[in-house]
Amino acid sequence: MQEPAGVFVVRHITGVEREGPSEVVVELSCGHHRHVRHRPPLTEHPWVLDDATTHARIGGEIECFACGQRSLPSGAEAYRSTRSFDEHGVPSGLLGEHTTKDGVWGRLQVETGELWVEFAPPLSVMVRGRPSVPVVIPPSIVHHVRLAGPVRFHVEFLRVPAQTG
């Protein structure tokens, strides 16, 4: 199944840095950064023009297009991994709908065989995992695993380390 084009996921703004008089870079709860510019009529974000108004947006929501593409944020590091599962020992929680926590990414690594990961809206896509094609799972997106026969896999959990300074 083909990836949808132009899908975005709503995320919380956790930080902001000014880039110029009419643009900022917002840090998002998923670990991505997004440039936000006020350049009418192409983009209308007048809140970036004033520092106080811009900082008041922290905690608010904005779209993350990189999450819609299931793209890991720069600097994401694995911090935990499950044991390997086969088709006879997959935990029921993986077969049912579930999510990762906000800020926690999953990377499902198929060792042998293949399986599918089905994502609920806003992604609304099924992604095939094979040994050479891991499935990247964005934070807090409802999904579940569908087995396609004999398989062996594990899941790594990743996050972007907190910035210091």
Secondary structure, 3 states (H helix, E strand, C coil): CCCCCCCCEEEEEEEEEEEECCEEEEEECCCCEEEEECECCCECCHHHHCHHHHHHCCCCEEEEHHHHCCCCCCCCEEEEECCCEECCCCCHHHHCCECCCCCCEEEEEEEEEEEEEEECCCCCEEEEEECCECEEECCCCCEEEEEEEEEEEEEEEEECCCCCC
